[in-house]
């Protein structure tokens, strides 16, 4: 399940993923919020992955890749917040593939991630 985070400064768009991320979550939560935010210019994105995330459906993964290619240059900064070392390492290893600045933060550093996105 994907949740839009509403407790963030206006310069930051954030999401949290729990359980399994479905294509319906992508189409009803992520895509509309991202499309609206991108209209105002490059986005500073916070993605929080707490304990309990169980992956993505294949269609959701396909939708995510298509959206990422379409909006490749629409991101200014990306902060990935997780204590899952495997996901953190995967994110760091593929950071070179996106033109946005990117950093990985531990769950205890969520506030620091939001501050970094606003800087």
DSSP file (Angstrom, degrees, kcal/mol; ACC not computed):
  #  RESIDUE AA STRUCTURE BP1 BP2  ACC     N-H-->O    O-->H-N    N-H-->O    O-->H-N    TCO  KAPPA ALPHA  PHI   PSI    X-CA   Y-CA   Z-CA
    1    1 A X              0   0    0      0, 0.0    17,-2.7     0, 0.0     2,-0.4   0.000 360.0 360.0 360.0 138.7    0.0    0.0    0.0
    2    2 A X  E     -A   17   0A   0     15,-0.2     2,-0.4    18,-0.1    15,-0.2  -0.911 360.0-166.8-110.3 134.6    1.2    3.5   -0.9
    3    3 A X  E     -A   16   0A   0     13,-2.6    13,-2.2    -2,-0.4     2,-0.4  -0.980  20.1-131.0-125.3 133.1    0.3    6.5    1.3
    4    4 A X  E     -A   15   0A   0     -2,-0.4     2,-0.5    11,-0.2    11,-0.3  -0.695  28.1-131.1 -76.2 127.3    0.8   10.2    0.4
    5    5 A X  E     -A   14   0A   0      9,-2.7     9,-0.5    -2,-0.4     3,-0.3  -0.715  25.9-179.2 -84.5 125.9    2.5   11.9    3.3
    6    6 A X        +     0   0    0     -2,-0.5    -1,-0.1     1,-0.2     9,-0.0   0.424  65.4  78.3-105.9  -0.4    0.7   15.1    4.3
    7    7 A X  S    S+     0   0    0      2,-0.0     2,-0.3     7,-0.0    -1,-0.2  -0.043  75.4 104.2 -99.0  31.7    2.9   16.3    7.2
    8    8 A X  S    S-     0   0    0     -3,-0.3     6,-0.0     4,-0.1   106,-0.0  -0.760  78.6 -94.8-114.3 156.8    5.6   17.7    4.9
    9    9 A X    >   -     0   0    0     -2,-0.3     3,-2.1     1,-0.1    -1,-0.1  -0.274  43.8-107.1 -61.0 156.4    6.6   21.2    3.9
   10   10 A X  T 3  S+     0   0    0      1,-0.3    -1,-0.1     3,-0.0    -2,-0.0   0.731 117.6  62.6 -61.9 -22.5    5.1   22.4    0.6
   11   11 A X  T 3  S+     0   0    0     32,-0.1    33,-0.5     1,-0.0     2,-0.4   0.486  98.2  68.5 -80.9  -1.7    8.4   22.0   -1.2
   12   12 A X    <   -     0   0    0     -3,-2.1     2,-0.5    31,-0.1    33,-0.2  -0.970  61.3-162.6-125.7 130.6    8.5   18.3   -0.5
   13   13 A X  E     - b   0  45A   0     31,-2.7    33,-2.9    -2,-0.4     2,-0.4  -0.947  23.7-175.6-106.9 128.0    6.3   15.5   -1.9
   14   14 A X  E     -Ab   5  46A   0     -9,-0.5    -9,-2.7    -2,-0.5     2,-0.3  -0.944  16.8-177.1-134.8 150.8    6.4   12.3    0.1
   15   15 A X  E     -Ab   4  47A   0     31,-2.3    33,-3.0    -2,-0.4     2,-0.4  -0.966  11.0-153.8-137.6 152.6    5.2    8.8    0.0
   16   16 A X  E     -Ab   3  48A   0    -13,-2.2   -13,-2.6    -2,-0.3     2,-0.5  -0.993  10.4-153.3-127.0 138.4    5.4    5.8    2.3
   17   17 A X  E     +Ab   2  49A   0     31,-2.2    33,-0.5    -2,-0.4     2,-0.3  -0.938  19.2 166.1-114.2 131.4    5.1    2.2    1.2
   18   18 A X  E     -     0   0A   0    -17,-2.7    35,-0.2    -2,-0.5     2,-0.1  -0.976  55.7  -5.6-137.6 151.9    3.9   -0.7    3.4
   19   19 A X  E    S- b   0  53A   0     33,-2.1    35,-4.5    -2,-0.3     2,-0.5  -0.418 118.9 -16.9  67.2-138.6    2.8   -4.2    2.6
   20   20 A X  E     -     0   0A   0     33,-0.2     2,-0.6    34,-0.2    36,-0.2  -0.895  63.8-133.1-107.3 131.5    2.7   -4.8   -1.2
   21   21 A X  E     - b   0  56A   0     34,-3.1    36,-2.5    -2,-0.5    39,-0.2  -0.730  30.2-165.2 -84.9 118.1    2.7   -2.0   -3.7
   22   22 A X     >  -     0   0    0     -2,-0.6     4,-1.9    34,-0.2     5,-0.1  -0.574  34.3-113.1-103.9 165.0    0.0   -2.6   -6.3
   23   23 A X  H  > S+     0   0    0      1,-0.2     4,-2.7     2,-0.2     5,-0.2   0.867 119.3  57.1 -61.5 -36.7   -0.8   -1.1   -9.6
   24   24 A X  H  > S+     0   0    0      2,-0.2     4,-2.4     1,-0.2     5,-0.3   0.899 104.9  51.0 -63.0 -40.3   -4.0    0.3   -8.1
   25   25 A X  H  >>S+     0   0    0      1,-0.2     4,-2.3     2,-0.2     5,-1.4   0.923 111.8  48.2 -60.2 -43.8   -1.9    2.1   -5.5
   26   26 A X  I  <>S+     0   0    0     -4,-1.9     5,-2.9     1,-0.2     6,-0.3   0.930 115.5  42.9 -62.3 -47.0    0.3    3.5   -8.2
   27   27 A X  I  <5S+     0   0    0     -4,-2.7     5,-0.3     1,-0.2    -1,-0.2   0.798 123.6  34.7 -73.9 -30.1   -2.6    4.7  -10.3
   28   28 A X  I  <5S+     0   0    0     -4,-2.4    -2,-0.2    -5,-0.2    -1,-0.2   0.703 132.7  17.7-100.0 -21.4   -4.7    6.2   -7.5
   29   29 A X  I  X5S+     0   0    0     -4,-2.3     4,-1.4    -5,-0.3    -3,-0.2   0.785 125.7  34.8-113.3 -61.7   -2.1    7.6   -5.1
   30   30 A X  I  ><S+     0   0    0     -5,-1.4     4,-2.7     1,-0.2     5,-0.3   0.953 115.0  48.2 -69.4 -53.2    1.3    8.1   -6.6
   31   31 A X  H  ><S+     0   0    0     -5,-2.9     4,-2.9     1,-0.2     5,-0.2   0.916 112.1  47.1 -60.4 -47.7    0.6    9.1  -10.2
   32   32 A X  H  > S+     0   0    0     -6,-0.3     4,-2.1    -5,-0.3    -1,-0.2   0.920 115.6  45.9 -61.6 -41.4   -2.0   11.8   -9.5
   33   33 A X  H  X S+     0   0    0     -4,-1.4     4,-2.2     2,-0.2    -2,-0.2   0.915 115.6  46.2 -66.9 -42.1    0.1   13.4   -6.8
   34   34 A X  H  X S+     0   0    0     -4,-2.7     4,-2.7     2,-0.2     5,-0.2   0.930 111.3  51.3 -66.0 -45.2    3.3   13.3   -8.9
   35   35 A X  H  X S+     0   0    0     -4,-2.9     4,-0.9    -5,-0.3    -1,-0.2   0.904 112.5  47.0 -59.1 -41.6    1.5   14.7  -12.0
   36   36 A X  H  < S+     0   0    0     -4,-2.1     4,-0.4    -5,-0.2     3,-0.3   0.910 114.1  47.0 -66.7 -42.2    0.1   17.6   -9.9
   37   37 A X  H >< S+     0   0    0     -4,-2.2     3,-1.6     1,-0.2    -2,-0.2   0.889 106.0  57.8 -67.6 -39.9    3.5   18.3   -8.3
   38   38 A X  H >< S+     0   0    0     -4,-2.7     3,-1.8     1,-0.3    -1,-0.2   0.763  91.9  70.2 -64.9 -25.7    5.5   18.2  -11.6
   39   39 A X  T 3< S+     0   0    0     -4,-0.9    -1,-0.3    -3,-0.3    -2,-0.2   0.766  97.3  53.1 -61.8 -24.0    3.3   20.9  -13.0
   40   40 A X  T <  S-     0   0    0     -3,-1.6    -1,-0.3    -4,-0.4     2,-0.2   0.324 124.4 -91.7 -93.8   6.7    5.0   23.3  -10.6
   41   41 A X  S <  S-     0   0    0     -3,-1.8    -1,-0.4    -4,-0.1    35,-0.1  -0.627  78.6  -3.3 113.8-173.9    8.5   22.4  -11.7
   42   42 A X  S    S-     0   0    0     -2,-0.2     2,-0.3    33,-0.1    33,-0.3  -0.184  72.7-129.1 -56.1 143.8   11.1   19.8  -10.5
   43   43 A X  E     - c   0  75A   0     31,-2.5    33,-2.7   -31,-0.0    34,-1.1  -0.737   7.4-145.6-102.8 140.6   10.0   17.8   -7.5
   44   44 A X  E     - c   0  77A   0    -33,-0.5   -31,-2.7    -2,-0.3     2,-0.5  -0.936  32.5-159.4 -98.8 112.5   11.9   17.1   -4.2
   45   45 A X  E     -bc  13  78A   0     32,-2.9    34,-3.1    -2,-0.7     2,-0.5  -0.830  17.8-166.9-109.5 129.8   10.7   13.6   -3.4
   46   46 A X  E     -bc  14  79A   0    -33,-2.9   -31,-2.3    -2,-0.5     2,-0.5  -0.956   8.2-173.9-108.7 124.9   10.8   11.8   -0.1
   47   47 A X  E     -bc  15  80A   0     32,-2.8    34,-3.1    -2,-0.5     2,-0.5  -0.974   4.6-165.0-123.1 117.6   10.2    8.0   -0.2
   48   48 A X  E     -bc  16  81A   0    -33,-3.0   -31,-2.2    -2,-0.5     2,-0.5  -0.893   8.7-177.7-108.3 126.4    9.9    6.2    3.1
   49   49 A X  E     -bc  17  82A   0     32,-3.2    34,-0.6    -2,-0.5    35,-0.4  -0.793  13.9-178.8-123.1  85.7   10.2    2.5    3.2
   50   50 A X  E >   -     0   0A   0    -33,-0.5     3,-0.8    -2,-0.5   -33,-0.0  -0.159  44.2 -66.8 -77.0 176.8    9.6    1.3    6.8
   51   51 A X  E 3  S+     0   0A   0      1,-0.2    -1,-0.2   -33,-0.1   -32,-0.1  -0.364 116.4  51.3 -59.6 141.4    9.7   -2.3    8.0
   52   52 A X  E 3   +     0   0A   0      1,-0.4   -33,-2.1   -34,-0.1     2,-0.4   0.521  66.8 140.0 106.1   6.8    6.9   -4.3    6.5
   53   53 A X  E <   -b   19   0A   0     -3,-0.8    -1,-0.4   -35,-0.2   -33,-0.2  -0.705  27.5-174.3 -82.7 134.7    7.3   -3.6    2.8
   54   54 A X  E     -     0   0A   0    -35,-4.5   -34,-0.2     1,-0.4     2,-0.1   0.062  40.5-101.2-121.7  24.5    6.7   -6.7    0.7
   55   55 A X  E     -     0   0A   0    -36,-0.4   -34,-3.1   -35,-0.1    -1,-0.4  -0.390  42.1 -65.2  95.9-169.6    7.6   -5.6   -2.8
   56   56 A X  E     -b   21   0A   0    -36,-0.2   -34,-0.2    -2,-0.1     2,-0.1  -0.916  36.7-112.2-127.1 147.4    5.6   -4.6   -5.9
   57   57 A X     >  -     0   0    0    -36,-2.5     4,-2.2    -2,-0.3     5,-0.2  -0.433  37.7-112.8 -67.0 154.3    3.3   -6.2   -8.3
   58   58 A X  H  > S+     0   0    0      1,-0.2     4,-2.5     2,-0.2     5,-0.2   0.903 117.5  50.9 -58.8 -43.8    4.7   -6.6  -11.8
   59   59 A X  H  > S+     0   0    0      1,-0.2     4,-2.7     2,-0.2    -1,-0.2   0.885 109.0  51.8 -63.8 -38.1    2.2   -4.2  -13.3
   60   60 A X  H  > S+     0   0    0      2,-0.2     4,-2.4   -39,-0.2    -1,-0.2   0.902 110.0  49.4 -64.0 -40.6    3.1   -1.6  -10.6
   61   61 A X  H  X S+     0   0    0     -4,-2.2     4,-2.4     2,-0.2    -2,-0.2   0.919 111.6  48.6 -63.1 -43.9    6.8   -2.0  -11.4
   62   62 A X  H  X S+     0   0    0     -4,-2.5     4,-2.2     2,-0.2    -2,-0.2   0.916 112.0  48.8 -62.2 -44.1    6.1   -1.6  -15.1
   63   63 A X  H  X S+     0   0    0     -4,-2.7     4,-2.5     1,-0.2    -2,-0.2   0.894 110.7  51.8 -61.5 -40.7    4.0    1.6  -14.4
   64   64 A X  H  X S+     0   0    0     -4,-2.4     4,-2.6     2,-0.2    -2,-0.2   0.911 109.8  47.9 -64.6 -43.3    6.8    2.9  -12.3
   65   65 A X  H  X S+     0   0    0     -4,-2.4     4,-2.1     2,-0.2    -1,-0.2   0.913 112.8  48.4 -64.1 -42.3    9.4    2.4  -14.9
   66   66 A X  H  X S+     0   0    0     -4,-2.2     4,-2.2     2,-0.2    -2,-0.2   0.914 113.0  47.8 -64.0 -42.8    7.3    4.0  -17.6
   67   67 A X  H  X S+     0   0    0     -4,-2.5     4,-2.3     1,-0.2    -2,-0.2   0.915 110.4  52.3 -64.6 -42.8    6.5    7.0  -15.3
   68   68 A X  H  < S+     0   0    0     -4,-2.6    -1,-0.2     1,-0.2    -2,-0.2   0.880 110.9  46.8 -61.5 -39.7   10.2    7.4  -14.5
   69   69 A X  H >< S+     0   0    0     -4,-2.1     3,-1.0     1,-0.2    -1,-0.2   0.899 112.4  49.8 -68.6 -40.3   11.2    7.4  -18.1
   70   70 A X  H 3< S+     0   0    0     -4,-2.2     3,-0.2     1,-0.2    -2,-0.2   0.879 122.5  32.3 -64.9 -38.2    8.5    9.9  -19.0
   71   71 A X  T >< S+     0   0    0     -4,-2.3     3,-2.0     1,-0.2    -1,-0.2  -0.113  76.9 138.0-112.2  34.6    9.5   12.3  -16.1
   72   72 A X  T <  S+     0   0    0     -3,-1.0    27,-0.5     1,-0.3     3,-0.3   0.811  79.1  34.3 -51.9 -38.6   13.2   11.5  -16.1
   73   73 A X  T 3  S+     0   0    0     -3,-0.2    -1,-0.3     1,-0.2   -31,-0.1   0.214  94.0  90.6-104.7  14.6   14.2   15.2  -15.7
   74   74 A X    <   +     0   0    0     -3,-2.0   -31,-2.5   -32,-0.1     2,-0.5   0.305  70.0  84.5 -94.3   9.5   11.3   16.3  -13.5
   75   75 A X  E     +c   43   0A   0     -3,-0.3   -31,-0.2   -33,-0.3     3,-0.1  -0.942  45.3 179.1-116.4 132.8   13.0   15.5  -10.2
   76   76 A X  E    S+     0   0A   0    -33,-2.7    25,-2.2    -2,-0.5     2,-0.3   0.884  74.3   2.4 -91.5 -52.4   15.4   17.9   -8.3
   77   77 A X  E     -cd  44 101A   0    -34,-1.1   -32,-2.9    23,-0.2     2,-0.4  -0.975  58.5-161.3-138.0 150.7   16.2   15.8   -5.3
   78   78 A X  E     -cd  45 102A   0     23,-2.3    25,-2.0    -2,-0.3     2,-0.5  -0.975   4.2-170.2-135.9 120.2   15.3   12.3   -4.1
   79   79 A X  E     -cd  46 103A   0    -34,-3.1   -32,-2.8    -2,-0.4     2,-0.5  -0.955   5.4-163.4-111.9 123.6   15.6   11.2   -0.4
   80   80 A X  E     -cd  47 104A   0     23,-2.3    25,-3.0    -2,-0.5     2,-0.6  -0.933   6.3-165.5-108.5 120.6   15.1    7.5    0.3
   81   81 A X  E     +cd  48 105A   0    -34,-3.1   -32,-3.2    -2,-0.5     2,-0.3  -0.929  29.2 123.2-115.3 117.3   14.5    6.7    3.9
   82   82 A X  E     -c   49   0A   0     23,-2.6   -32,-0.1    -2,-0.6    26,-0.1  -0.986  52.8-146.1-163.2 157.1   14.7    3.1    5.1
   83   83 A X  S    S+     0   0    0    -34,-0.6     2,-1.0    -2,-0.3     3,-0.1   0.334  72.0 110.0-104.8   1.4   16.5    0.8    7.6
   84   84 A X     >  -     0   0    0    -35,-0.4     4,-2.4     1,-0.2     5,-0.2  -0.685  55.1-163.3 -79.4 105.2   16.4   -2.1    5.0
   85   85 A X  H  > S+     0   0    0     -2,-1.0     4,-2.6     1,-0.2     5,-0.2   0.844  85.5  54.2 -62.5 -35.8   20.1   -2.3    4.1
   86   86 A X  H  > S+     0   0    0      2,-0.2     4,-2.3     1,-0.2    -1,-0.2   0.930 111.9  43.6 -65.5 -44.3   19.5   -4.3    1.0
   87   87 A X  H  > S+     0   0    0      2,-0.2     4,-2.4     1,-0.2    -2,-0.2   0.881 113.7  52.0 -67.9 -37.7   17.0   -1.7   -0.4
   88   88 A X  H  X S+     0   0    0     -4,-2.4     4,-2.5     2,-0.2    -2,-0.2   0.928 112.0  45.8 -63.1 -45.0   19.4    1.1    0.7
   89   89 A X  H  X S+     0   0    0     -4,-2.6     4,-2.6     2,-0.2    -2,-0.2   0.906 111.9  51.4 -65.2 -41.7   22.3   -0.5   -1.1
   90   90 A X  H  X S+     0   0    0     -4,-2.3     4,-1.4     2,-0.2    -1,-0.2   0.915 111.2  48.4 -60.1 -43.8   20.2   -1.2   -4.2
   91   91 A X  H  < S+     0   0    0     -4,-2.4     4,-0.5     1,-0.2     3,-0.3   0.928 112.3  47.8 -63.7 -46.2   19.2    2.5   -4.3
   92   92 A X  H >< S+     0   0    0     -4,-2.5     3,-0.9     1,-0.2     4,-0.4   0.900 109.7  53.9 -61.2 -40.5   22.7    3.7   -3.9
   93   93 A X  H 3< S+     0   0    0     -4,-2.6     3,-0.3     1,-0.2    -1,-0.2   0.785 114.9  39.1 -67.3 -27.3   24.0    1.4   -6.6
   94   94 A X  T >< S+     0   0    0     -4,-1.4     3,-1.8    -3,-0.3    -1,-0.2   0.328  84.5 102.0-104.4   7.4   21.5    2.6   -9.2
   95   95 A X  G X  S+     0   0    0     -3,-0.9     3,-1.7    -4,-0.5    -1,-0.2   0.817  71.2  67.1 -60.3 -31.9   21.6    6.3   -8.2
   96   96 A X  G 3  S+     0   0    0     -4,-0.4    -1,-0.3     1,-0.3    -2,-0.1   0.680  89.4  67.8 -64.1 -15.2   23.8    7.1  -11.2
   97   97 A X  G <  S+     0   0    0     -3,-1.8     2,-0.4     2,-0.0    -1,-0.3   0.591  93.4  62.9 -83.6 -10.5   20.9    6.3  -13.5
   98   98 A X  S <  S-     0   0    0     -3,-1.7   -25,-0.1    -4,-0.2     4,-0.1  -0.918  73.3-141.2-117.2 144.2   18.8    9.3  -12.4
   99   99 A X  S    S+     0   0    0    -27,-0.5     2,-0.1    -2,-0.4    -1,-0.1   0.595  73.6  95.9 -79.2  -8.9   19.7   12.9  -13.0
  100  100 A X  S    S-     0   0    0    -28,-0.2   -23,-0.2     1,-0.1     2,-0.2  -0.423  86.8-101.8 -78.0 154.2   18.4   14.1   -9.6
  101  101 A X  E     -d   77   0A   0    -25,-2.2   -23,-2.3    -2,-0.1     2,-0.4  -0.546  48.9-168.2 -66.8 141.2   20.5   14.5   -6.5
  102  102 A X  E     +d   78   0A   0    -25,-0.2     2,-0.3    -2,-0.2   -23,-0.2  -0.998  18.3 173.6-140.9 141.2   19.9   11.5   -4.3
  103  103 A X  E     -d   79   0A   0    -25,-2.0   -23,-2.3    -2,-0.4     2,-0.4  -0.990  21.9-138.5-140.9 150.3   20.7   10.4   -0.7
  104  104 A X  E     -d   80   0A   0     -2,-0.3     2,-0.3   -25,-0.2   -23,-0.2  -0.909  23.8-174.3-108.3 135.9   19.7    7.5    1.4
  105  105 A X  E     -d   81   0A   0    -25,-3.0   -23,-2.6    -2,-0.4     2,-0.1  -0.924  24.9-114.9-128.4 151.5   18.8    8.0    5.1
  106  106 A X    >   -     0   0    0     -2,-0.3     3,-2.0   -25,-0.2   -23,-0.2  -0.429  38.2-105.2 -76.6 160.7   18.0    5.7    8.0
  107  107 A X  G >  S+     0   0    0      1,-0.3     3,-1.5     2,-0.2     4,-0.2   0.865 122.6  58.1 -56.4 -37.5   14.5    5.8    9.5
  108  108 A X  G 3  S+     0   0    0      1,-0.3    -1,-0.3     2,-0.1     3,-0.3   0.641 102.6  56.9 -67.6 -13.0   15.8    7.8   12.5
  109  109 A X  G <>  +     0   0    0     -3,-2.0     4,-2.3     1,-0.2    -1,-0.3   0.141  67.6 116.9-103.7  18.0   17.0   10.4   10.0
  110  110 A X  H <> S+     0   0    0     -3,-1.5     4,-2.1     1,-0.2     5,-0.2   0.901  77.3  49.7 -55.1 -44.6   13.7   11.2    8.4
  111  111 A X  H  > S+     0   0    0     -3,-0.3     4,-2.2     1,-0.2    -1,-0.2   0.881 109.8  51.5 -63.3 -37.4   13.7   14.8    9.6
  112  112 A X  H  > S+     0   0    0      2,-0.2     4,-2.4     1,-0.2    -1,-0.2   0.869 107.6  53.4 -65.9 -36.3   17.2   15.2    8.3
  113  113 A X  H  X S+     0   0    0     -4,-2.3     4,-2.1     2,-0.2    -2,-0.2   0.910 108.8  48.6 -63.9 -42.8   16.1   13.9    4.9
  114  114 A X  H  X S+     0   0    0     -4,-2.1     4,-1.5     2,-0.2    -2,-0.2   0.912 111.5  50.0 -64.8 -41.7   13.3   16.5    4.8
  115  115 A X  H  X S+     0   0    0     -4,-2.2     4,-1.1     1,-0.2    -2,-0.2   0.913 109.7  51.2 -61.8 -42.9   15.7   19.2    5.7
  116  116 A X  H  < S+     0   0    0     -4,-2.4     3,-0.5     1,-0.2    -1,-0.2   0.895 107.3  53.5 -61.8 -40.0   18.1   18.1    3.0
  117  117 A X  H  < S+     0   0    0     -4,-2.1    -1,-0.2     1,-0.2    -2,-0.2   0.834 109.7  48.3 -64.4 -31.9   15.3   18.1    0.4
  118  118 A X  H  <        0   0    0     -4,-1.5    -1,-0.2     1,-0.2    -2,-0.2   0.688 360.0 360.0 -81.9 -18.2   14.4   21.7    1.3
  119  119 A X     <        0   0    0     -4,-1.1    -1,-0.2    -3,-0.5    -2,-0.1   0.486 360.0 360.0 -71.7 360.0   18.0   23.0    1.1
